[in-house]
Amino acid sequence: MSICSLCNGFSDVQMTCKTCGGVLGDMGKVSDYFDDYSAYMEIDQLKVENGYPSDLANHQCIHLFYCSTCHSEELQQIQE
């Protein structure tokens, strides 16, 4: 299992909204939003079921970013 530096607070990332140019806020792993208990499941197991077939093999963590200006959402692959 690889470690996501963004999830664990080792790094910070500044993303710009593609729609309005505003600052995107990191809302965490997209898999945390699947259901009530997904935040408590094994990360590697969720990667098998999350709809991104290569993220486990490529050691990527899919994060949800949100723009508070225009309310758009973007998914970004963060290298672990």
N, C-alpha and C positions, 0 to 999 in steps of 0.2 A: 504494500500500500504506500502510495506517495503522499506527500503532505502539501496541501495548498497553502501557500504563504499568505494569501489574502484572507482565507477563512480563519487562519490561526493568528492573524494580526502581525505577522512578520514584515508585511509590506502594505503599501497603499497604492492605489491606482487612480489616476485622474482621467476620466473619460468625458468626451464631449458628445452631446446629443446630435444625432444626424439630422433631426427634424428642425430644431430651432437654434442649435449651437450652445445651449445651456449646459450646465454641469450635471453629469449623471451621478447619482448616488448608488453605491453598492448595496443591494438588498440581500445579499447572501446567495447561497447555492439555490439554483432553481428547483432542485429536488426537495428542498425543505417545504415547498409549497404544494407538493403532490397530494398529501392528505394529512390528517391530524397526527399520525405517528411516524411519518417519513423522516422527521428530524432526529428520531431515535433509532433508525435502522442503520445497518452497516453501510458505509459509504460505497464500498466496492459493489455490493449487491444492488444498490440503487443505480449505479452506473450501468449495470447490465439491463436495467428495466426503464431507463429514462428517455429512450428514443434517440439517443446519440450513440450510435454503434461503435465509434472509434475512441470515445473519451477514456475508457478504461485502459485500452492498449497504448494510447498516446499520452497518458498521464495528464489529462486535462480536467479541470473543474469548471462546470458551466455555471456562470453567475448571472443573476438578474440585476440589471441596472435600470434605475427609474429617474426620469426627468421631472422635477417638481414644477418646472416652468410650463411645459406643454403637456405633461402627464403621459408621455410616451414611455414605452418599455423596450429594452434591448437585451438580448442574450449575448454574452461574450464568453469565449473559451479562454480560461486562465491556465497557463502552463504550471504544472506542479513541480 
